Amino acid sequence: MKAIAYSNFRKSLKDYFKQVNNNSEPLIVTNKNPEENVVVISKEDFDAIMETLTINSNDYLMQKIARGDQQFKAGKFSQHELIEDDTDNKRSL
């Protein structure tokens, strides 16, 4: 993870935003007072983190994931062909 001083970040704000979004790499923006440092991440990465936290905090979902993982490790699974969803070509009434 790269770090940049606040003054340099401010000078090239647009470029750093593009860099963070294009590379999906967080950027630390530092200040003289370390307690004021921030991390800049893309909205897409933030949403993914929040979704992961939501799933991890849901005991029911985590139990289902653990059960599925155990079944997979025990070889108790089967493969199925994917069914293509053609909803994009259907007209709404």
N, C-alpha and C positions, 0 to 999 in steps of 0.2 A: 504494500500500500504506500503510495507516494504521499509526501507532506509538502505543503506550500505555505509560505507566510501570508497572512491576511492581506497585506498591502499588495503583494504580487498577484494574489487571487483576484482582488478587486480590479486591478488593471486589465486583466484578461478574463473576466468573468465568463463571457460567452464561449471563449475557447475551452475553458475548463469544464463548462457544462457539457459541451459537445464531447469532450474527452471522456468524461464520466459516463455519459450515455452510450457512446460508441464502444467503449472497452469494458463496460460493466465492472469497472474497478473503482472502489471507493477512494476518495481523496480527503486527506486530513488537512484542515485549514487551521494553522497555528496562530496564536496570539502571544503577546508578551506575558499575559497571565495564562498559564496552562489550563486553569479551570474554565477558560473561555474558548478552548479549542472545540472545533466541530468537525463532524464527518459528513461529507457530501456524497450521496448515493443517488442513483437514478430512481425515478418513480416506480419503474418496473421491478427493480431489485427490492425496493422498500415494500411493495405489495407482496412479493414472494416471501420476504421475511415475516411479514405480518400473517400471511396464510399459514406458514410453517408454525409460528407461535400458537395460532388458533387451533390447529390440528393437534399439536403437542399438549395443549392444555385440556383437550377433550378426552377424558378417560375412555369413553365408549369407543371412539375412533381408534385410539391407541391400542385398545384390547383387540379390535378387529384386525388391525395391522399386524399385531404380534401373532394372532391366531393364523392369519394368512401366511406369515413368514414361517411359522412352525410347519404348516401343511406343505409349503413349498420345499423346505429342507427335508421333509419326510418323503418327498416325491409324490404327494397326494394332490396332483393337479392334472389338468388336461388342457390341451390347446384347442382353440376354436378359430375358424376363419373370421376375419373382420367383415362386418356388414357395412357396406358403404351407405351413408345417409344422403339421400337425394333431396333434402328439404330445400336446398338453394334453388332447385329448378321448379319447385312447386309454387303455384300462385296462391296468394292469400285471398280469401273471400271477403 
